[in-house]
């Protein structure tokens, strides 16, 4: 069987099952194990699947329910996040009414905002403190403070957000997937993100390359509901997506 035909059959099976073993592929294609492993390596490098021990999983099957703290995330992919944040901050114009979501990349935006006639609304205590110290007008929504992400969540936060109409909203996400959309581990935080995003005229997801293909526990918006600002060309499985902007 020709290589391209094997690739086609492997991806077809993977699309149906989401995860496959080398043994399954070997039996289906009647091909040697070494050939299958080479095929999986080539498809992994092309971004068509994720090679794992003993087989492969679909790109959109890279699931994680873990929720790292702000302290754990702040040093991860810092330069990439800063580049994305710098570009995102450049999108802010005079008299904008901005929603700034909790998160490390959105937090880096504060370092690069030059327009002063802007009002910020945020659910992140640390963001509000930094914005206020820089003499920005900032509104901190009320509710329950979540320790790990330092974000305000709960019914009071959602009710507050429903009365606002933001010109732009900037959001973080733990995962970006064409099928599962934008995801985060915590249900309550997802509801706050969902509400704020729905109240925003322009919606931006700030996502470094590591977020693509990951799925976390709760979807807060569909993939087409926002524009993605990222630092690198995403995997080929995201090819042709007009709502992805690679900033460098």
N, C-alpha and C positions, 0 to 999 in steps of 0.2 A: 504494500500500500504506500502511495506517495505521502511525503511528509505533510503537505498541506491538507490532504484528506484526513490524516491521523489527527492533526490539530483540530479540524472541523468536528470530528467525531468526539474527541475528548471534551471540547467546549460545549457541545450539544448535551452530552451526558452530565457535565457539571452544571449546566443551566437547569437541568431537571432535578438533580439530587442535591446540589449545593456543596457536596463534599464527595470525593471519590478516592479509592485506594489504587495503588499501583497494580495490585492483583486483579481488581475489577477491570481495569483498562486492558491489562494483558489478556484476560480471558475474552473480552469483547473484541479486541483487534487482532488477537492471535499473533502478537508481536513480542519480542524479547523484553525482559525487564529493563535491561540497560538502555534500550531504545526508548522505552516509555519514560524513564528517568531523564534522559536527554531532552525529550519532548517537553516534559513538565518544567525543566529548567529554562528552556527557550521561551515557553509561554509565560513563565513567571517574570522573566526579564522584560518581556513585552508588555507586562501589566495586564495580561488576560486572565490570570489566576494567581493564587497565592500558594506556593509550594510549601508543604508541611511534611513532617516525618511520616513516611509511608504512603503519601498521596498528595492531594491538593484540595483546596477549598475555593469557592467562588470569591471574587474580589469583594463583593458586598457581604460576604459571610464572616468578615473579620470582626467578630462581636466582642465587646467588652462592657461589663457592668461596673468596673472599678471606677472610683471617683477620687483622683488625687487631690490633695489640698493645694491651696494657693502657694504655700511655701515649697511644695514638691514640684509645682509646674513652672514657677517663675524663672528657673534657670534653663528650662528645656527649650531648645530651638530659639534661643533668645534673639540672635541676630535676625533670623527669619521673621520672627514676630515683630521686631522693631521696624523692619522694612515695610511690612504690611501695615503696621500702625501709622507709620509716617505718611504713606500714600492715603490711607483712610482719612487722616486728619486734614489732608490737603483738599478733601471734598467738602469740607465745611465752609460755608459762605456767610456773609453778614445776615443777621437776624434769623439764623437757623434755630429751630427748636428741636434739640437733639436728645434721643434716648441712647444712653451709654450702658450697655449690659455689663454685668459683673464678669470678670475674667482677666487673665494676664495680658492678652493681646490688646483688648480694649483699654486696659489700664495704661499700656504704653502709649496710646494715642494722646494722652494728656500732655506728654512731653513735647508734642509736635504741633499742638493747636496754636495758631497765630492770630486767628480772628477773635476779637474780643467781644463783639456785640452778639453773643450767642448765649442761649439758655440751655442748660443741661438738666436732664432728669435721669436718675440712676437708681438702681437697687443695690449698689455696692457702697458700703460705708467708706472703704478706703478711697474709692474714686471720689466720693463727695468731699472727703476731707482734703484731698489734694487739689481738687478744683476750687474749693473755697479759699484755700491758702494762696492760690494764684489769682484771686479776686474775680473768678468767674461767677456768674449767677447760676446756682445749682439747687435743685430740688431733690431731696432724698425721700423716696416713697417709704411709707410705714408698713410694718408687718413684723413677722418673725425672722430673727436673724439666724442664718444657718452658719455654723462654725467653720466647716471645711472650706467652703467657697466664699465666705464672708459676704453672702448675698441675702437680701431681704426677700422673703417668700410669704405665701399665705393669702387668704381671702382679702385681707385689707389691702395688700399690695395690688392684687388684681383689680379690685374695685377702684382704686386710685388711678390705675393706668387706663381704665376704660373711659375716663373723662378727658384724657389727653389726645391731642392730634399732632404727632411729631412730623417734622419735615423729613427727617432722616433717622434711622435707627441702626446702630452698630452692635452686632451680636457675636458672641463666641459660641462654639459648638465642640462637642467631644468627637463627633463623627459626621462625615459628609458622604452620603450615598445617593445614587440616582434613584434607587428603588425605595429606600427607607427615609430619604430626606435628611434633615438636620436633627441630630439626636444628642441627648444628654442623659446622664445616669439617674437623675432625681426627678420624680413625677411633679413635685411642687415647684421646683425651679423651672421645669418644662412649661408649666402653665403660665408662669410669669413671662417667660420668653415669648410664648405663643401670643399672649395678650398684647405685649408691647410691640411685637412684630406686626400684628394686625392693625395697630394704631399708627403705624409709620408709613409715610408716603413712599420713601425709598428705603429699601431694606438691604443691609449689607452683612454678610457672614464673613468674619475674618478667620481664615483657616490656613495654617501652614500645611505643607505637603503631607505631613504625617497623618493628617485627619482624613484624607481621602480614602474611601473604601472601608472605613471603620463604621460600625454600628453600635450605638449604646442603647440603653434600656428604653428610652422614651423619645418619640418623634415630636418635635415642637413646630415643625413646618415642613411642607413638601419641598422637594428639590427646586422646583420652578418658582417658589414663592419669594426668592431673594436672589441677589447678586452675590457671587463669591469673589472675595479678594484674596489672592494667594501669591506665594513667592516663586513657585516653580510650576512648570507644565505638569498637570496631573496625569495619572495613568491613562493609557489609551482607551480604557473603558469609559472615560469621560469625554472622549473626542466628540467634537461637534456641538458641545454645550455652549450656547451663546451667553449664558449668564455667568460664565467664569472669566474673570479678568486676571491675567498673570501680570503682576506689576513690575517684573524685571526679567 
